[in-house]
Amino acid sequence: MAKMKKVVITAFGDESNVAIEESNLTDPAAGEVQLSVEYTIVCGSDVNMRRGTYPFQKKPPLTPGYSVIGKVRINGKGCSRFRIGDRVACLSKYEGQAELINLPEKYLISVPEGVDAKAAVALILDWVTAYEMLHHAAHVKASDKIFVHALSGAVGGALLRLGQLQGVQVFGTASSKKHDELRQLGAITFDYTNQKWIAAIQELGGVDAVFDPLGFESFDQSYSILRKGGVLVGYGMNLPAWTKTPARPVIPSVLKLFSKNLLFWTGKRTTFFGVRRGSKNFAPDLKQLFAWLRDGKISVPIKATFKLDEIQSAHREYASGSGTGSIIIEVAP
């Protein structure tokens, strides 16, 4: 048993319902490893959990924290892959915003020497999501054209950078104040506050893939700019959180997205993506990204960094729409 601090969503609602509490954590069970958390993130999934709109989520009180990097503190019974003090990463989904966490050993991935742990924690969810949508959901190839909603977000920015590594042309939406920065990165940008991008992309003949984290009516708009043979990849369902509008049921919108596959004569297809730590692709994909980060092939933009005690400020920063990149929580770097 060990004492620790952790984040707790005490009730569904705004940032005032996110608190820091002291708690006790039991020793890891058989097959589990206890980590001293160094870094975690605040992402759209955490915000949606706070709002009570994340699909099939736990009820409050709950501790969010979708990804962690930390050092092995205690090995549970039967665990021998890692030594005490080894730095490892995990897609945790819950409990990551805490000083300590118990996780199944089978989901832990070693962080190589020479990798910046602060930047690397953003790869676990945001960049793996982008990588797997590009390569496993959309199967993009060099010379393809893709359209990315929310280019300045953590996943949107990763899609831009990874897409360019793949040799694709990237179009997308962002607030006008971020256009210059995104254009310098090679993106062709449109203002998200109007729908002029629809006609502009249609005039170009459409795109090969659209990546849409908004959901709801945005799926119809995204589908309309696909060329024949193109794919719409939905994820996130962040429109209510980003527009600060009331929560809306997710399932009907996702079912509507899949129903578009019945329009087989269009040649278009749709899918919804959610990253899974138990998939056959997750570990090798994250290891690839770690290697690229270590070798300087990719760089991870960090929007802001907060201490664990500043968790409410981190949620407000997510909602502010300022800056680009991921929001990092330094727990015990």
N, C-alpha and C positions, 0 to 999 in steps of 0.2 A: 504494500500500500504506500502510495506517495502523494504528497500534497502538490497541487498545481493550480494555476489560473486558467480559465477557459472562457470563451465567448458563449453566451447563451441568448438565443432568441426566445424571449419570455412569452410573447404573444404575437399573432400576426398583426402587421401594421407598418408604421414608419420607423425611422432610425432610432427613435426613443425606446423602442422595444428590444434593442440590442444592448446587452449588458456584459460586464465582466464579473465572473463569480469564482470564488475559491471552491475547490472540490478535491476529492480523493480519487485516485485511480488505482485499481487493483493491479497486482502483478499480471503479466500476460499469461493467457491460458495456453494450453498445449497447441503448438502450431502457430503461435503468435510471437511477435517481437515488439518490445516497447522502445519507442523513439523519443529522444529529446528533440523537439521540433525547433528547427532553425528558421525556416521560412514557410509561409503559406500565402494564399492569395485571397482577394475578394473579387468574385466574378458574378456574371449575370445569374447563375444558378443560385448563389447565396442570396442575392437580392430577391429573386423570385420565391425562395423558401421563406424569407422574411415576410413577404407579402402573402404567402399562403397559396401561391399559384403554380408551384413546381409539381409536375405530375407525380402522383403516388408518393408524395413526400411524407416524412414523419410529422407528427403534431408537436406543437410547443409543449414544454420547453425542449429545445434541441440545440445542439452545437454544430454549426456549419463548418466548412473548410474542405474544399473539394480536392485539394492537392497539397502535398507536404514534401519538404526535404528536411531530413534530420539525421541525427547520429544514433546508432544502436546503443541502447542503455541496458536492456535486459533481454536475453533470449529465453523464450518459453520452452517448455519441455518438447524435445524433438527437433529443435531449431539449431542448425549449425552452419548455415550458408554464410553468415556474416559474423564478424568479430565485433566485440564491444568497441565502440568508437568509429566504426565504419559509417560513411555517409551514404544514405540510400534515399530513394524517391518512391512515392506511392500516389496513385489516384485514390484518395481516401473517401470522397463524396461527403461524408460527415466527420465530425470530431477533429478536423485538421486545425481549427483555430483554437489551439490549446498549447500549453507548454509541454505536455506529454500525450502520447497516443499509443494505443495497442493496435497492431495491424497484422493481418495474416502474412506470414513469411512468404508465401507463394506469390504475393502481389508486389513484393519489394524488388526494386531495381537499383543496382549499384550506380552511384554517380562517379564517373571516371575522374581521376586526378587531372587537374588543369581546367576543370569546368567551373565557371562562376556560378556558385550555388544560388545566388540571388536571382540571376537571370534564368537559371535552369528551372526554377520552380514554375515559371510561366509556361515552360514547354509542356509540362505534364498534362494539363487540360487544354489550354488555348491552342497551342501549336500542334499537339497530336490531333486535336479535333480538325484543325485546318488541313494537316497533312493527310489524314485518312479520308476526309471528304474529297480532296483533290484526287487522290490515288486509288481509293477503294470504292467510293460512292460514285464519283463522276468520271473516273478514269481519263483525266485530261492528258493531252499530249501536246508536244511542241507545235506551235502555230494555231492552237485553239484560241478562241476568244471567250473570256469569262466575265460575268458581272457579279460584283460583290456589294451587298448592302452593308452600310456601316463600316466603311473602309478604315476609319480611324479607331475602331474598337480593337480589342485584344485579338479576337479571332479574325476579324476583317483585315487587320494589319498583317497577321501571319499568312492569311490567304494571298495577300498582295505579294509579299516577299517570297513565299514558297512557289507561287504561280510563276513569278519571273524566273526563279531558278529552273523551273520546268520549261521555260521558253514560251509562255502564253502571254497574250495581250490582255491587260486587266482594265476593265471599266468598273465604275462603282459610284455609290452615293456617300456624301459626307456633308457636314456643315461647311458653308462657303469659306469660313475663316481658316479651314484646314486644307483647302484646295491646293495652295501653293506648295505646302510641304509634301502632299501626296503626289502632286505632279512631278516634283523633283525626284520622287521615288519611281516614277515611270507610269503612274496610273492616269487614266483619262476619267476625270471626275465630273459629277453632276450634283446639284444641290438637292438634298433630300426633302426640302420643304415644298417642292413642286414636283409635278410628274412629267416634266419635259423630257426626262431620260427615256421614257417609254417610246415616244415617237422617234427620238434620235437613234435609239438602238434598232428599232424596227426598220428605219431607213437604211441602216447598215447591213440589213439582212439577218439580224438576230445574232445571238451568241450560242456557244456550245454548252455552257453551263451557267446557272445562276445559283448563288449561295445566299439564302434568305433566312436571317435570324429573327425576323419580325413576326411573321405568321399572320393569321387571320386574313383580312382582305389583301394584304401584301402578296400573298401567294398567287392570287389571280393576276396581279400586275406583273409579277415575275414570270409567270407562265407565258404571258403574252409576248415576251421578248425572246423566247427560245426559238431557234431555228429548228427545222425538221431534223430529228435525230438528237436534239439537245435534251439536257436533264436539269430539272429543278431540285435542288437539295435544300430541304427545310431543316432548321435546327433552332434551338434556343427559345423561340416563342416570346421574345422580349418586348414586343410592341407596347403592351400596357405599362411595363416598368419604365421604359424609356420616355413615354409620353405622359407618364404620371396620371394615367386614366384608370378607372376601376378594373379590377381583375375580371377576366373573361374565361370561360371554360375552354380548355386546350383541346380536348379529345375531338369535339366536332370539327374543328379546323383541320386537325391532322387527318381525320377520316376524309374530309373533303379534298385534301391534298392528294391522298392515295386514289381517290375516285377518278381523278383526272387520267389515271392509267387506263381507264375504260375507253378513252378516246384514242384507241390504238391507231386509227387512220391518220392521226396528226404526226406520228413518228416521234412524238415527245414522250418523255417519261418523268415521273416524280418519285422522290423518296424522302424519308425523314431520317436524320442521322443523330445518333447518340453514342458517345464514346463509351467503351466498356473495357475495364481493366483486365477482364478474363478472356478477351478475344485473342485469337492467335496472332493478330497483327500488333497489339498494343506494345508489348515489350520490345520487339525489334524496331518498331517505328520510333519509340522514345529513345532507344539507344542510337539510332541514326541521327536524331536531332541533337542529342548530347554531343556526338562526334562533330557535327557541323558547327555547333556553338564553340566547342573547344578549338576547332581549326580555323575559326573566323569566317566560315562560309555563310553563317547567318548571324545577325545581331538582334537582340530582343529589346524593343522599346519599352521603357518603364514609365508609365504615366505618373505614378506617385508611390511613395513608400511611407508606411505608417508603423508605429509600434502597436502591440496587441491592445494596450490600454486606449488606443485612439481609434478603436473599431467603428464607432459611430461616425467619426470624420471620414473614414474610408468609405462607408456607405454613402455619405453625402457627396464625396468626390466622384463616386461611380455615377450618381444621378446628375452631376453638374454638366456633363458633356464636354468638359474642357480637356485639353491634352490628348495624347494618343498613347496607346499601349496598355500594359497590364498594371494592376494595382497590387503591390506587394506588401505583405505584413511581415515585418521582422519580429520574430518571437524571441529567439536567442541566437543571433548570428555570431 
